[in-house]
Amino acid sequence: MLVDDSAETDLWTLYGISYSDGTAYPSTQAYSISCFVHACQLSVILNQIIIHIYDPYQQNTEAEMEQYLKQESQALIDF
């Protein structure tokens, strides 16, 4: 749980883009905290995939790999 979530509702503005007709991209809510939290959760799932599938020292059977893929697929769906 984060104590200070004030950055979640800060306004985010697109920088570095100028339109020829003088219009501007409208500001929107930043969602900084929720983006950070979800990026952390996704990195845990991706780390598990890398460890279990791409580790050259771990020899998984086909059944173990199928079970693992089902588990991580569900984790991504629940994400």
mmCIF file of the N, C-alpha and C atoms, coordinates in Angstrom:
data_MODEL
# 
_entry.id   MODEL 
# 
loop_
_atom_site.group_PDB 
_atom_site.id 
_atom_site.type_symbol 
_atom_site.label_atom_id 
_atom_site.label_alt_id 
_atom_site.label_comp_id 
_atom_site.label_asym_id 
_atom_site.label_entity_id 
_atom_site.label_seq_id 
_atom_site.pdbx_PDB_ins_code 
_atom_site.Cartn_x 
_atom_site.Cartn_y 
_atom_site.Cartn_z 
_atom_site.occupancy 
_atom_site.B_iso_or_equiv 
_atom_site.pdbx_formal_charge 
_atom_site.auth_seq_id 
_atom_site.auth_comp_id 
_atom_site.auth_asym_id 
_atom_site.auth_atom_id 
_atom_site.pdbx_PDB_model_num 
ATOM 1   N N  . MET A 1 1  ? 0.835  -1.175  0.000   1.00 0.00 ? 1  MET A N  1 
ATOM 2   C CA . MET A 1 1  ? 0.000  0.000   0.000   1.00 0.00 ? 1  MET A CA 1 
ATOM 3   C C  . MET A 1 1  ? 0.883  1.242   0.000   1.00 0.00 ? 1  MET A C  1 
ATOM 4   N N  . LEU A 1 2  ? 0.585  2.148   -0.872  1.00 0.00 ? 2  LEU A N  1 
ATOM 5   C CA . LEU A 1 2  ? 1.344  3.385   -0.951  1.00 0.00 ? 2  LEU A CA 1 
ATOM 6   C C  . LEU A 1 2  ? 0.625  4.465   -0.151  1.00 0.00 ? 2  LEU A C  1 
ATOM 7   N N  . VAL A 1 3  ? 1.382  5.208   0.637   1.00 0.00 ? 3  VAL A N  1 
ATOM 8   C CA . VAL A 1 3  ? 0.797  6.247   1.480   1.00 0.00 ? 3  VAL A CA 1 
ATOM 9   C C  . VAL A 1 3  ? 0.481  7.497   0.667   1.00 0.00 ? 3  VAL A C  1 
ATOM 10  N N  . ASP A 1 4  ? 1.394  7.889   -0.187  1.00 0.00 ? 4  ASP A N  1 
ATOM 11  C CA . ASP A 1 4  ? 1.202  9.103   -0.980  1.00 0.00 ? 4  ASP A CA 1 
ATOM 12  C C  . ASP A 1 4  ? 0.870  8.710   -2.413  1.00 0.00 ? 4  ASP A C  1 
ATOM 13  N N  . ASP A 1 5  ? -0.395 8.809   -2.763  1.00 0.00 ? 5  ASP A N  1 
ATOM 14  C CA . ASP A 1 5  ? -0.800 8.495   -4.136  1.00 0.00 ? 5  ASP A CA 1 
ATOM 15  C C  . ASP A 1 5  ? -1.260 9.743   -4.881  1.00 0.00 ? 5  ASP A C  1 
ATOM 16  N N  . SER A 1 6  ? -0.762 10.890  -4.484  1.00 0.00 ? 6  SER A N  1 
ATOM 17  C CA . SER A 1 6  ? -1.172 12.145  -5.112  1.00 0.00 ? 6  SER A CA 1 
ATOM 18  C C  . SER A 1 6  ? -0.748 12.236  -6.580  1.00 0.00 ? 6  SER A C  1 
ATOM 19  N N  . ALA A 1 7  ? 0.303  11.540  -6.954  1.00 0.00 ? 7  ALA A N  1 
ATOM 20  C CA . ALA A 1 7  ? 0.760  11.585  -8.348  1.00 0.00 ? 7  ALA A CA 1 
ATOM 21  C C  . ALA A 1 7  ? -0.232 10.898  -9.290  1.00 0.00 ? 7  ALA A C  1 
ATOM 22  N N  . GLU A 1 8  ? -1.116 10.078  -8.737  1.00 0.00 ? 8  GLU A N  1 
ATOM 23  C CA . GLU A 1 8  ? -2.109 9.369   -9.552  1.00 0.00 ? 8  GLU A CA 1 
ATOM 24  C C  . GLU A 1 8  ? -3.038 10.349  -10.273 1.00 0.00 ? 8  GLU A C  1 
ATOM 25  N N  . THR A 1 9  ? -3.383 11.433  -9.606  1.00 0.00 ? 9  THR A N  1 
ATOM 26  C CA . THR A 1 9  ? -4.356 12.378  -10.177 1.00 0.00 ? 9  THR A CA 1 
ATOM 27  C C  . THR A 1 9  ? -3.710 13.619  -10.768 1.00 0.00 ? 9  THR A C  1 
ATOM 28  N N  . ASP A 1 10 ? -2.380 13.698  -10.771 1.00 0.00 ? 10 ASP A N  1 
ATOM 29  C CA . ASP A 1 10 ? -1.710 14.828  -11.414 1.00 0.00 ? 10 ASP A CA 1 
ATOM 30  C C  . ASP A 1 10 ? -2.045 14.846  -12.893 1.00 0.00 ? 10 ASP A C  1 
ATOM 31  N N  . LEU A 1 11 ? -1.988 16.021  -13.478 1.00 0.00 ? 11 LEU A N  1 
ATOM 32  C CA . LEU A 1 11 ? -2.250 16.123  -14.911 1.00 0.00 ? 11 LEU A CA 1 
ATOM 33  C C  . LEU A 1 11 ? -0.995 15.800  -15.707 1.00 0.00 ? 11 LEU A C  1 
ATOM 34  N N  . TRP A 1 12 ? -1.178 15.075  -16.781 1.00 0.00 ? 12 TRP A N  1 
ATOM 35  C CA . TRP A 1 12 ? -0.096 14.727  -17.697 1.00 0.00 ? 12 TRP A CA 1 
ATOM 36  C C  . TRP A 1 12 ? -0.347 15.465  -19.009 1.00 0.00 ? 12 TRP A C  1 
ATOM 37  N N  . THR A 1 13 ? 0.692  16.103  -19.506 1.00 0.00 ? 13 THR A N  1 
ATOM 38  C CA . THR A 1 13 ? 0.592  16.846  -20.751 1.00 0.00 ? 13 THR A CA 1 
ATOM 39  C C  . THR A 1 13 ? 1.644  16.328  -21.722 1.00 0.00 ? 13 THR A C  1 
ATOM 40  N N  . LEU A 1 14 ? 1.255  16.166  -22.953 1.00 0.00 ? 14 LEU A N  1 
ATOM 41  C CA . LEU A 1 14 ? 2.175  15.724  -23.999 1.00 0.00 ? 14 LEU A CA 1 
ATOM 42  C C  . LEU A 1 14 ? 3.160  16.842  -24.308 1.00 0.00 ? 14 LEU A C  1 
ATOM 43  N N  . TYR A 1 15 ? 4.446  16.533  -24.268 1.00 0.00 ? 15 TYR A N  1 
ATOM 44  C CA . TYR A 1 15 ? 5.483  17.519  -24.538 1.00 0.00 ? 15 TYR A CA 1 
ATOM 45  C C  . TYR A 1 15 ? 6.205  17.182  -25.832 1.00 0.00 ? 15 TYR A C  1 
ATOM 46  N N  . GLY A 1 16 ? 6.708  18.201  -26.498 1.00 0.00 ? 16 GLY A N  1 
ATOM 47  C CA . GLY A 1 16 ? 7.561  18.004  -27.653 1.00 0.00 ? 16 GLY A CA 1 
ATOM 48  C C  . GLY A 1 16 ? 6.848  17.877  -28.975 1.00 0.00 ? 16 GLY A C  1 
ATOM 49  N N  . ILE A 1 17 ? 5.533  17.931  -28.989 1.00 0.00 ? 17 ILE A N  1 
ATOM 50  C CA . ILE A 1 17 ? 4.774  17.835  -30.240 1.00 0.00 ? 17 ILE A CA 1 
ATOM 51  C C  . ILE A 1 17 ? 4.044  19.156  -30.454 1.00 0.00 ? 17 ILE A C  1 
ATOM 52  N N  . SER A 1 18 ? 4.210  19.712  -31.628 1.00 0.00 ? 18 SER A N  1 
ATOM 53  C CA . SER A 1 18 ? 3.458  20.929  -31.947 1.00 0.00 ? 18 SER A CA 1 
ATOM 54  C C  . SER A 1 18 ? 2.654  20.674  -33.218 1.00 0.00 ? 18 SER A C  1 
ATOM 55  N N  . TYR A 1 19 ? 1.424  21.123  -33.184 1.00 0.00 ? 19 TYR A N  1 
ATOM 56  C CA . TYR A 1 19 ? 0.531  20.957  -34.334 1.00 0.00 ? 19 TYR A CA 1 
ATOM 57  C C  . TYR A 1 19 ? 0.526  22.234  -35.148 1.00 0.00 ? 19 TYR A C  1 
ATOM 58  N N  . SER A 1 20 ? 0.440  22.102  -36.440 1.00 0.00 ? 20 SER A N  1 
ATOM 59  C CA . SER A 1 20 ? 0.518  23.270  -37.325 1.00 0.00 ? 20 SER A CA 1 
ATOM 60  C C  . SER A 1 20 ? -0.682 24.204  -37.179 1.00 0.00 ? 20 SER A C  1 
ATOM 61  N N  . ASP A 1 21 ? -1.835 23.669  -36.786 1.00 0.00 ? 21 ASP A N  1 
ATOM 62  C CA . ASP A 1 21 ? -3.016 24.526  -36.662 1.00 0.00 ? 21 ASP A CA 1 
ATOM 63  C C  . ASP A 1 21 ? -3.146 25.161  -35.274 1.00 0.00 ? 21 ASP A C  1 
ATOM 64  N N  . GLY A 1 22 ? -2.150 24.961  -34.396 1.00 0.00 ? 22 GLY A N  1 
ATOM 65  C CA . GLY A 1 22 ? -2.151 25.601  -33.088 1.00 0.00 ? 22 GLY A CA 1 
ATOM 66  C C  . GLY A 1 22 ? -2.909 24.857  -32.010 1.00 0.00 ? 22 GLY A C  1 
ATOM 67  N N  . THR A 1 23 ? -3.528 23.737  -32.336 1.00 0.00 ? 23 THR A N  1 
ATOM 68  C CA . THR A 1 23 ? -4.237 22.970  -31.316 1.00 0.00 ? 23 THR A CA 1 
ATOM 69  C C  . THR A 1 23 ? -3.227 22.235  -30.434 1.00 0.00 ? 23 THR A C  1 
ATOM 70  N N  . ALA A 1 24 ? -3.670 21.783  -29.304 1.00 0.00 ? 24 ALA A N  1 
ATOM 71  C CA . ALA A 1 24 ? -2.792 21.076  -28.377 1.00 0.00 ? 24 ALA A CA 1 
ATOM 72  C C  . ALA A 1 24 ? -3.475 19.799  -27.924 1.00 0.00 ? 24 ALA A C  1 
ATOM 73  N N  . TYR A 1 25 ? -2.670 18.816  -27.578 1.00 0.00 ? 25 TYR A N  1 
ATOM 74  C CA . TYR A 1 25 ? -3.195 17.572  -27.044 1.00 0.00 ? 25 TYR A CA 1 
ATOM 75  C C  . TYR A 1 25 ? -3.769 17.872  -25.665 1.00 0.00 ? 25 TYR A C  1 
ATOM 76  N N  . PRO A 1 26 ? -4.983 17.442  -25.381 1.00 0.00 ? 26 PRO A N  1 
ATOM 77  C CA . PRO A 1 26 ? -5.574 17.780  -24.076 1.00 0.00 ? 26 PRO A CA 1 
ATOM 78  C C  . PRO A 1 26 ? -4.871 17.059  -22.920 1.00 0.00 ? 26 PRO A C  1 
ATOM 79  N N  . SER A 1 27 ? -4.736 17.753  -21.810 1.00 0.00 ? 27 SER A N  1 
ATOM 80  C CA . SER A 1 27 ? -4.146 17.141  -20.614 1.00 0.00 ? 27 SER A CA 1 
ATOM 81  C C  . SER A 1 27 ? -5.070 16.041  -20.113 1.00 0.00 ? 27 SER A C  1 
ATOM 82  N N  . THR A 1 28 ? -4.486 15.052  -19.477 1.00 0.00 ? 28 THR A N  1 
ATOM 83  C CA . THR A 1 28 ? -5.247 13.930  -18.954 1.00 0.00 ? 28 THR A CA 1 
ATOM 84  C C  . THR A 1 28 ? -4.647 13.493  -17.619 1.00 0.00 ? 28 THR A C  1 
ATOM 85  N N  . GLN A 1 29 ? -5.354 12.668  -16.891 1.00 0.00 ? 29 GLN A N  1 
ATOM 86  C CA . GLN A 1 29 ? -4.858 12.173  -15.613 1.00 0.00 ? 29 GLN A CA 1 
ATOM 87  C C  . GLN A 1 29 ? -3.615 11.319  -15.841 1.00 0.00 ? 29 GLN A C  1 
ATOM 88  N N  . ALA A 1 30 ? -2.618 11.467  -14.963 1.00 0.00 ? 30 ALA A N  1 
ATOM 89  C CA . ALA A 1 30 ? -1.323 10.817  -15.164 1.00 0.00 ? 30 ALA A CA 1 
ATOM 90  C C  . ALA A 1 30 ? -1.334 9.314   -14.879 1.00 0.00 ? 30 ALA A C  1 
ATOM 91  N N  . TYR A 1 31 ? -2.054 8.863   -13.872 1.00 0.00 ? 31 TYR A N  1 
ATOM 92  C CA . TYR A 1 31 ? -2.065 7.447   -13.471 1.00 0.00 ? 31 TYR A CA 1 
ATOM 93  C C  . TYR A 1 31 ? -0.657 6.937   -13.159 1.00 0.00 ? 31 TYR A C  1 
ATOM 94  N N  . SER A 1 32 ? 0.188  7.760   -12.596 1.00 0.00 ? 32 SER A N  1 
ATOM 95  C CA . SER A 1 32 ? 1.586  7.394   -12.340 1.00 0.00 ? 32 SER A CA 1 
ATOM 96  C C  . SER A 1 32 ? 1.723  6.220   -11.379 1.00 0.00 ? 32 SER A C  1 
ATOM 97  N N  . ILE A 1 33 ? 0.953  6.218   -10.306 1.00 0.00 ? 33 ILE A N  1 
ATOM 98  C CA . ILE A 1 33 ? 1.071  5.164   -9.303  1.00 0.00 ? 33 ILE A CA 1 
ATOM 99  C C  . ILE A 1 33 ? 0.561  3.839   -9.845  1.00 0.00 ? 33 ILE A C  1 
ATOM 100 N N  . SER A 1 34 ? -0.607 3.840   -10.460 1.00 0.00 ? 34 SER A N  1 
ATOM 101 C CA . SER A 1 34 ? -1.163 2.589   -10.973 1.00 0.00 ? 34 SER A CA 1 
ATOM 102 C C  . SER A 1 34 ? -0.295 2.021   -12.102 1.00 0.00 ? 34 SER A C  1 
ATOM 103 N N  . CYS A 1 35 ? 0.283  2.875   -12.924 1.00 0.00 ? 35 CYS A N  1 
ATOM 104 C CA . CYS A 1 35 ? 1.191  2.389   -13.973 1.00 0.00 ? 35 CYS A CA 1 
ATOM 105 C C  . CYS A 1 35 ? 2.422  1.733   -13.360 1.00 0.00 ? 35 CYS A C  1 
ATOM 106 N N  . PHE A 1 36 ? 2.961  2.336   -12.311 1.00 0.00 ? 36 PHE A N  1 
ATOM 107 C CA . PHE A 1 36 ? 4.126  1.769   -11.636 1.00 0.00 ? 36 PHE A CA 1 
ATOM 108 C C  . PHE A 1 36 ? 3.787  0.423   -11.002 1.00 0.00 ? 36 PHE A C  1 
ATOM 109 N N  . VAL A 1 37 ? 2.654  0.343   -10.315 1.00 0.00 ? 37 VAL A N  1 
ATOM 110 C CA . VAL A 1 37 ? 2.247  -0.899  -9.655  1.00 0.00 ? 37 VAL A CA 1 
ATOM 111 C C  . VAL A 1 37 ? 2.046  -2.002  -10.679 1.00 0.00 ? 37 VAL A C  1 
ATOM 112 N N  . HIS A 1 38 ? 1.377  -1.692  -11.784 1.00 0.00 ? 38 HIS A N  1 
ATOM 113 C CA . HIS A 1 38 ? 1.140  -2.710  -12.817 1.00 0.00 ? 38 HIS A CA 1 
ATOM 114 C C  . HIS A 1 38 ? 2.432  -3.111  -13.528 1.00 0.00 ? 38 HIS A C  1 
ATOM 115 N N  . ALA A 1 39 ? 3.335  -2.168  -13.710 1.00 0.00 ? 39 ALA A N  1 
ATOM 116 C CA . ALA A 1 39 ? 4.628  -2.511  -14.315 1.00 0.00 ? 39 ALA A CA 1 
ATOM 117 C C  . ALA A 1 39 ? 5.403  -3.474  -13.419 1.00 0.00 ? 39 ALA A C  1 
ATOM 118 N N  . CYS A 1 40 ? 5.320  -3.272  -12.112 1.00 0.00 ? 40 CYS A N  1 
ATOM 119 C CA . CYS A 1 40 ? 5.979  -4.189  -11.166 1.00 0.00 ? 40 CYS A CA 1 
ATOM 120 C C  . CYS A 1 40 ? 5.354  -5.576  -11.229 1.00 0.00 ? 40 CYS A C  1 
ATOM 121 N N  . GLN A 1 41 ? 4.025  -5.635  -11.259 1.00 0.00 ? 41 GLN A N  1 
ATOM 122 C CA . GLN A 1 41 ? 3.348  -6.934  -11.339 1.00 0.00 ? 41 GLN A CA 1 
ATOM 123 C C  . GLN A 1 41 ? 3.693  -7.653  -12.639 1.00 0.00 ? 41 GLN A C  1 
ATOM 124 N N  . LEU A 1 42 ? 3.732  -6.923  -13.740 1.00 0.00 ? 42 LEU A N  1 
ATOM 125 C CA . LEU A 1 42 ? 4.081  -7.526  -15.021 1.00 0.00 ? 42 LEU A CA 1 
ATOM 126 C C  . LEU A 1 42 ? 5.530  -8.009  -15.030 1.00 0.00 ? 42 LEU A C  1 
ATOM 127 N N  . SER A 1 43 ? 6.425  -7.268  -14.391 1.00 0.00 ? 43 SER A N  1 
ATOM 128 C CA . SER A 1 43 ? 7.824  -7.688  -14.365 1.00 0.00 ? 43 SER A CA 1 
ATOM 129 C C  . SER A 1 43 ? 8.000  -8.989  -13.589 1.00 0.00 ? 43 SER A C  1 
ATOM 130 N N  . VAL A 1 44 ? 7.175  -9.227  -12.556 1.00 0.00 ? 44 VAL A N  1 
ATOM 131 C CA . VAL A 1 44 ? 7.239  -10.490 -11.815 1.00 0.00 ? 44 VAL A CA 1 
ATOM 132 C C  . VAL A 1 44 ? 6.829  -11.647 -12.723 1.00 0.00 ? 44 VAL A C  1 
ATOM 133 N N  . ILE A 1 45 ? 5.767  -11.466 -13.489 1.00 0.00 ? 45 ILE A N  1 
ATOM 134 C CA . ILE A 1 45 ? 5.305  -12.512 -14.409 1.00 0.00 ? 45 ILE A CA 1 
ATOM 135 C C  . ILE A 1 45 ? 6.356  -12.776 -15.486 1.00 0.00 ? 45 ILE A C  1 
ATOM 136 N N  . LEU A 1 46 ? 6.907  -11.708 -16.068 1.00 0.00 ? 46 LEU A N  1 
ATOM 137 C CA . LEU A 1 46 ? 7.924  -11.872 -17.111 1.00 0.00 ? 46 LEU A CA 1 
ATOM 138 C C  . LEU A 1 46 ? 9.187  -12.520 -16.564 1.00 0.00 ? 46 LEU A C  1 
ATOM 139 N N  . ASN A 1 47 ? 9.551  -12.196 -15.338 1.00 0.00 ? 47 ASN A N  1 
ATOM 140 C CA . ASN A 1 47 ? 10.709 -12.824 -14.714 1.00 0.00 ? 47 ASN A CA 1 
ATOM 141 C C  . ASN A 1 47 ? 10.490 -14.324 -14.561 1.00 0.00 ? 47 ASN A C  1 
ATOM 142 N N  . GLN A 1 48 ? 9.308  -14.735 -14.172 1.00 0.00 ? 48 GLN A N  1 
ATOM 143 C CA . GLN A 1 48 ? 9.006  -16.160 -14.036 1.00 0.00 ? 48 GLN A CA 1 
ATOM 144 C C  . GLN A 1 48 ? 9.081  -16.866 -15.396 1.00 0.00 ? 48 GLN A C  1 
ATOM 145 N N  . ILE A 1 49 ? 8.599  -16.214 -16.421 1.00 0.00 ? 49 ILE A N  1 
ATOM 146 C CA . ILE A 1 49 ? 8.666  -16.795 -17.769 1.00 0.00 ? 49 ILE A CA 1 
ATOM 147 C C  . ILE A 1 49 ? 10.126 -16.982 -18.190 1.00 0.00 ? 49 ILE A C  1 
ATOM 148 N N  . ILE A 1 50 ? 10.929 -15.966 -17.979 1.00 0.00 ? 50 ILE A N  1 
ATOM 149 C CA . ILE A 1 50 ? 12.342 -16.049 -18.366 1.00 0.00 ? 50 ILE A CA 1 
ATOM 150 C C  . ILE A 1 50 ? 13.049 -17.142 -17.583 1.00 0.00 ? 50 ILE A C  1 
ATOM 151 N N  . ILE A 1 51 ? 12.800 -17.197 -16.294 1.00 0.00 ? 51 ILE A N  1 
ATOM 152 C CA . ILE A 1 51 ? 13.463 -18.208 -15.457 1.00 0.00 ? 51 ILE A CA 1 
ATOM 153 C C  . ILE A 1 51 ? 13.074 -19.623 -15.875 1.00 0.00 ? 51 ILE A C  1 
ATOM 154 N N  . HIS A 1 52 ? 11.788 -19.869 -16.091 1.00 0.00 ? 52 HIS A N  1 
ATOM 155 C CA . HIS A 1 52 ? 11.335 -21.228 -16.355 1.00 0.00 ? 52 HIS A CA 1 
ATOM 156 C C  . HIS A 1 52 ? 11.522 -21.684 -17.805 1.00 0.00 ? 52 HIS A C  1 
ATOM 157 N N  . ILE A 1 53 ? 11.453 -20.778 -18.731 1.00 0.00 ? 53 ILE A N  1 
ATOM 158 C CA . ILE A 1 53 ? 11.528 -21.189 -20.139 1.00 0.00 ? 53 ILE A CA 1 
ATOM 159 C C  . ILE A 1 53 ? 12.941 -21.057 -20.707 1.00 0.00 ? 53 ILE A C  1 
ATOM 160 N N  . TYR A 1 54 ? 13.645 -20.008 -20.320 1.00 0.00 ? 54 TYR A N  1 
ATOM 161 C CA . TYR A 1 54 ? 14.925 -19.729 -20.962 1.00 0.00 ? 54 TYR A CA 1 
ATOM 162 C C  . TYR A 1 54 ? 16.151 -20.069 -20.121 1.00 0.00 ? 54 TYR A C  1 
ATOM 163 N N  . ASP A 1 55 ? 15.963 -20.670 -18.962 1.00 0.00 ? 55 ASP A N  1 
ATOM 164 C CA . ASP A 1 55 ? 17.106 -21.057 -18.133 1.00 0.00 ? 55 ASP A CA 1 
ATOM 165 C C  . ASP A 1 55 ? 17.752 -22.312 -18.729 1.00 0.00 ? 55 ASP A C  1 
ATOM 166 N N  . PRO A 1 56 ? 19.000 -22.215 -19.212 1.00 0.00 ? 56 PRO A N  1 
ATOM 167 C CA . PRO A 1 56 ? 19.634 -23.369 -19.857 1.00 0.00 ? 56 PRO A CA 1 
ATOM 168 C C  . PRO A 1 56 ? 19.986 -24.493 -18.877 1.00 0.00 ? 56 PRO A C  1 
ATOM 169 N N  . TYR A 1 57 ? 19.997 -24.208 -17.584 1.00 0.00 ? 57 TYR A N  1 
ATOM 170 C CA . TYR A 1 57 ? 20.370 -25.216 -16.598 1.00 0.00 ? 57 TYR A CA 1 
ATOM 171 C C  . TYR A 1 57 ? 19.178 -25.967 -16.034 1.00 0.00 ? 57 TYR A C  1 
ATOM 172 N N  . GLN A 1 58 ? 17.985 -25.505 -16.318 1.00 0.00 ? 58 GLN A N  1 
ATOM 173 C CA . GLN A 1 58 ? 16.794 -26.164 -15.800 1.00 0.00 ? 58 GLN A CA 1 
ATOM 174 C C  . GLN A 1 58 ? 16.192 -27.037 -16.893 1.00 0.00 ? 58 GLN A C  1 
ATOM 175 N N  . GLN A 1 59 ? 16.124 -28.312 -16.623 1.00 0.00 ? 59 GLN A N  1 
ATOM 176 C CA . GLN A 1 59 ? 15.589 -29.254 -17.594 1.00 0.00 ? 59 GLN A CA 1 
ATOM 177 C C  . GLN A 1 59 ? 14.155 -29.622 -17.193 1.00 0.00 ? 59 GLN A C  1 
ATOM 178 N N  . ASN A 1 60 ? 13.182 -29.043 -17.869 1.00 0.00 ? 60 ASN A N  1 
ATOM 179 C CA . ASN A 1 60 ? 11.777 -29.323 -17.588 1.00 0.00 ? 60 ASN A CA 1 
ATOM 180 C C  . ASN A 1 60 ? 11.247 -30.374 -18.557 1.00 0.00 ? 60 ASN A C  1 
ATOM 181 N N  . THR A 1 61 ? 10.363 -31.223 -18.037 1.00 0.00 ? 61 THR A N  1 
ATOM 182 C CA . THR A 1 61 ? 9.688  -32.167 -18.926 1.00 0.00 ? 61 THR A CA 1 
ATOM 183 C C  . THR A 1 61 ? 8.607  -31.409 -19.682 1.00 0.00 ? 61 THR A C  1 
ATOM 184 N N  . GLU A 1 62 ? 8.087  -32.033 -20.717 1.00 0.00 ? 62 GLU A N  1 
ATOM 185 C CA . GLU A 1 62 ? 7.033  -31.386 -21.500 1.00 0.00 ? 62 GLU A CA 1 
ATOM 186 C C  . GLU A 1 62 ? 5.786  -31.146 -20.647 1.00 0.00 ? 62 GLU A C  1 
ATOM 187 N N  . ALA A 1 63 ? 5.469  -32.080 -19.766 1.00 0.00 ? 63 ALA A N  1 
ATOM 188 C CA . ALA A 1 63 ? 4.305  -31.927 -18.885 1.00 0.00 ? 63 ALA A CA 1 
ATOM 189 C C  . ALA A 1 63 ? 4.503  -30.760 -17.910 1.00 0.00 ? 63 ALA A C  1 
ATOM 190 N N  . GLU A 1 64 ? 5.699  -30.631 -17.367 1.00 0.00 ? 64 GLU A N  1 
ATOM 191 C CA . GLU A 1 64 ? 5.995  -29.508 -16.462 1.00 0.00 ? 64 GLU A CA 1 
ATOM 192 C C  . GLU A 1 64 ? 5.887  -28.178 -17.196 1.00 0.00 ? 64 GLU A C  1 
ATOM 193 N N  . MET A 1 65 ? 6.378  -28.155 -18.425 1.00 0.00 ? 65 MET A N  1 
ATOM 194 C CA . MET A 1 65 ? 6.327  -26.933 -19.223 1.00 0.00 ? 65 MET A CA 1 
ATOM 195 C C  . MET A 1 65 ? 4.886  -26.557 -19.548 1.00 0.00 ? 65 MET A C  1 
ATOM 196 N N  . GLU A 1 66 ? 4.053  -27.530 -19.897 1.00 0.00 ? 66 GLU A N  1 
ATOM 197 C CA . GLU A 1 66 ? 2.647  -27.253 -20.177 1.00 0.00 ? 66 GLU A CA 1 
ATOM 198 C C  . GLU A 1 66 ? 1.935  -26.712 -18.939 1.00 0.00 ? 66 GLU A C  1 
ATOM 199 N N  . GLN A 1 67 ? 2.202  -27.329 -17.792 1.00 0.00 ? 67 GLN A N  1 
ATOM 200 C CA . GLN A 1 67 ? 1.601  -26.867 -16.540 1.00 0.00 ? 67 GLN A CA 1 
ATOM 201 C C  . GLN A 1 67 ? 2.040  -25.438 -16.228 1.00 0.00 ? 67 GLN A C  1 
ATOM 202 N N  . TYR A 1 68 ? 3.314  -25.195 -16.402 1.00 0.00 ? 68 TYR A N  1 
ATOM 203 C CA . TYR A 1 68 ? 3.843  -23.867 -16.142 1.00 0.00 ? 68 TYR A CA 1 
ATOM 204 C C  . TYR A 1 68 ? 3.226  -22.835 -17.072 1.00 0.00 ? 68 TYR A C  1 
ATOM 205 N N  . LEU A 1 69 ? 3.117  -23.155 -18.359 1.00 0.00 ? 69 LEU A N  1 
ATOM 206 C CA . LEU A 1 69 ? 2.543  -22.221 -19.322 1.00 0.00 ? 69 LEU A CA 1 
ATOM 207 C C  . LEU A 1 69 ? 1.081  -21.914 -19.009 1.00 0.00 ? 69 LEU A C  1 
ATOM 208 N N  . LYS A 1 70 ? 0.334  -22.915 -18.556 1.00 0.00 ? 70 LYS A N  1 
ATOM 209 C CA . LYS A 1 70 ? -1.057 -22.679 -18.144 1.00 0.00 ? 70 LYS A CA 1 
ATOM 210 C C  . LYS A 1 70 ? -1.101 -21.729 -16.956 1.00 0.00 ? 70 LYS A C  1 
ATOM 211 N N  . GLN A 1 71 ? -0.209 -21.947 -16.014 1.00 0.00 ? 71 GLN A N  1 
ATOM 212 C CA . GLN A 1 71 ? -0.163 -21.115 -14.812 1.00 0.00 ? 71 GLN A CA 1 
ATOM 213 C C  . GLN A 1 71 ? 0.150  -19.656 -15.160 1.00 0.00 ? 71 GLN A C  1 
ATOM 214 N N  . GLU A 1 72 ? 1.162  -19.442 -15.982 1.00 0.00 ? 72 GLU A N  1 
ATOM 215 C CA . GLU A 1 72 ? 1.542  -18.071 -16.336 1.00 0.00 ? 72 GLU A CA 1 
ATOM 216 C C  . GLU A 1 72 ? 0.534  -17.431 -17.286 1.00 0.00 ? 72 GLU A C  1 
ATOM 217 N N  . SER A 1 73 ? -0.104 -18.240 -18.133 1.00 0.00 ? 73 SER A N  1 
ATOM 218 C CA . SER A 1 73 ? -1.166 -17.701 -18.987 1.00 0.00 ? 73 SER A CA 1 
ATOM 219 C C  . SER A 1 73 ? -2.297 -17.173 -18.136 1.00 0.00 ? 73 SER A C  1 
ATOM 220 N N  . GLN A 1 74 ? -2.659 -17.911 -17.091 1.00 0.00 ? 74 GLN A N  1 
ATOM 221 C CA . GLN A 1 74 ? -3.706 -17.460 -16.189 1.00 0.00 ? 74 GLN A CA 1 
ATOM 222 C C  . GLN A 1 74 ? -3.278 -16.202 -15.427 1.00 0.00 ? 74 GLN A C  1 
ATOM 223 N N  . ALA A 1 75 ? -2.002 -16.147 -15.049 1.00 0.00 ? 75 ALA A N  1 
ATOM 224 C CA . ALA A 1 75 ? -1.492 -14.943 -14.369 1.00 0.00 ? 75 ALA A CA 1 
ATOM 225 C C  . ALA A 1 75 ? -1.611 -13.729 -15.267 1.00 0.00 ? 75 ALA A C  1 
ATOM 226 N N  . LEU A 1 76 ? -1.326 -13.879 -16.553 1.00 0.00 ? 76 LEU A N  1 
ATOM 227 C CA . LEU A 1 76 ? -1.462 -12.764 -17.492 1.00 0.00 ? 76 LEU A CA 1 
ATOM 228 C C  . LEU A 1 76 ? -2.919 -12.380 -17.706 1.00 0.00 ? 76 LEU A C  1 
ATOM 229 N N  . ILE A 1 77 ? -3.807 -13.369 -17.753 1.00 0.00 ? 77 ILE A N  1 
ATOM 230 C CA . ILE A 1 77 ? -5.224 -13.083 -17.902 1.00 0.00 ? 77 ILE A CA 1 
ATOM 231 C C  . ILE A 1 77 ? -5.750 -12.335 -16.682 1.00 0.00 ? 77 ILE A C  1 
ATOM 232 N N  . ASP A 1 78 ? -5.346 -12.787 -15.491 1.00 0.00 ? 78 ASP A N  1 
ATOM 233 C CA . ASP A 1 78 ? -5.786 -12.145 -14.251 1.00 0.00 ? 78 ASP A CA 1 
ATOM 234 C C  . ASP A 1 78 ? -5.199 -10.760 -14.077 1.00 0.00 ? 78 ASP A C  1 
ATOM 235 N N  . PHE A 1 79 ? -4.077 -10.516 -14.699 1.00 0.00 ? 79 PHE A N  1 
ATOM 236 C CA . PHE A 1 79 ? -3.381 -9.248  -14.598 1.00 0.00 ? 79 PHE A CA 1 
ATOM 237 C C  . PHE A 1 79 ? -4.260 -8.163  -15.138 1.00 0.00 ? 79 PHE A C  1 
# 
